[in-house]
Amino acid sequence: MLDLEALGRRVQGLRHDLGLTLQQVAEAADVSVSMLSSVERGQKAPTVVVLDRIADGLGVALADLVARPDDPRVIVRRAADQDSVDEPGGWRRTVLTPVVPGVNFEWIRSTLPPGCDAGDFPAYAPGSHEFVAVASGTLRLTLGDRTVELTAGDSAYFAADVTHGYANPAAEPCTYHVAALVMRPRAAQPRPRLGRRTVETVTEEET
């Protein structure tokens, strides 16, 4: 039997993690604001169709939305369930972390082929952070007008409120990990299911 209160907390938690209002998610999900509000408060049992729309509006799979882990303190994400994205230029990134409502952190593994430049990423809001650790190869990290070159075993931290970029200048592949916490204004859109390199959160949400 579906625990409506637990479902409501999960829907609201995911919405808050994305920094979205009820109105924004309702529009993205093609459901009414009153329906979404009732689901979040655990007052109404939504149909499977409505649940699927809400999941789509939040950018998660329906199964992930209604899943009830045996112990919420331990959430396992199997390798087969990790989201991987092949980007233009031949580089690949994999989101390693499970989705945990209220925990605004993401850990990503990326592999750049020889000579690949992943391009520049925009400066994020103040309070954003990224940690980088190189597993193999050479990584050229560009931070504004500063360039740092990292090799296997090296790691770095930077405040992500500056334009930053990742490139592999060497003749061998480079694999590195990024741990990211990225702040953004609360007027935001739902993130694509596989498309974001970083997790996004806000300082406050509209309920």
Secondary structure, 3 states (H helix, E strand, C coil): CCCHHHHHHHHHHHHHHHCCCHHHHHHHHCCCHHHHHHHHCCCCCCCHHHHHHHHHHHCCCHHHHHCCCCCCCCCCCCHHHCEEEECCCCCEEEECCCCCCCCCCEEEEEEECCCCEEEEECCCCCCCEEEEEEEECEEEEEECCEEEEEECCCEEEEECCCCEEEECCCCCCEEEEEEEEEECCCCCCCCCCCCCCCCEECCCCCC
